[in-house]
Amino acid sequence: MPAVVGIVQVNSIGSSSVFHIGDVFSISPHSVTKTFAGAGSFNTGDGLYVVNHYSNTNAYDQEGIDMPIAFTL
């Protein structure tokens, strides 16, 4: 069903965002990220006590491409 759209202001659009005005059948944004973090990196809360004396994060990845986004519909 067509719609009447007034003024639209876009401040920013991220790399995996979709901006669409009008009729659409399917919108499916795709994004891939890889995160490396040491021990205790994503801890959240009040009063945490984390002890990681010998933390080592190995960020070496021998694979050139893990899971490419290609030929997706």
N, C-alpha and C positions, 0 to 999 in steps of 0.2 A: 504494500500500500504506500503510495507516494506521500511524502511529508513536506511541509513548508518549514524551512529552516531560516532563522533570522541571522543575526550577526554572530560569528564564531571567532573567538580569539584563542590561538594556540600559543602558549608560552614556551613549551619545549616538548619534544618527542624523543623518547629513548631509543636505543638501538633495536630493541625487540618489541616496539610499540606498533599499534595500528591506529590510524586516524581515518575514519570513513564516514562520509555523510551520504545518505541515500539508501536505496534498497541493496541488500546483500544476501547471498545464499549461505555462504560459509566464510568465517574469518578464523584463521588459525595461525597465529604468530609462532615462530620457532626460534629458540635461543639455546645455546650451549655454553656452559661455563665450567671451569675446573678450578677448585679452590685447594690450596695447600695451607695448612696451619699446624702449628706446634701443639704440644700437649697443653691443655687448659686454655686454649685460645677462645673458645666459644662459651665459656662458663658465664652465666648471668645469675644475679641474685644478690641478696643482702648478706653481708658478713661471710663471704667465702674465704676459705683458707686453703690455698692450693700450693703444694710443694712439688716442683718438678726439677730436680737437681740436674739430671742429665738428659734433657729433652733435645731431640734432634729430628728435624723434619727433612726427609729425603724428597726433594722436588724433581729429581731426574726422572723423565719419562722417555723410555726408549721407543715408544710407538710415535710415529709422526702424526697420524690422524687416529683419534679414538673412535668417534662416531660422527661422521660428517652430516651436515644438513644438505642433502642433495636430492633432487627429484622428488620433493615432497609436495603433496597437494593440500 
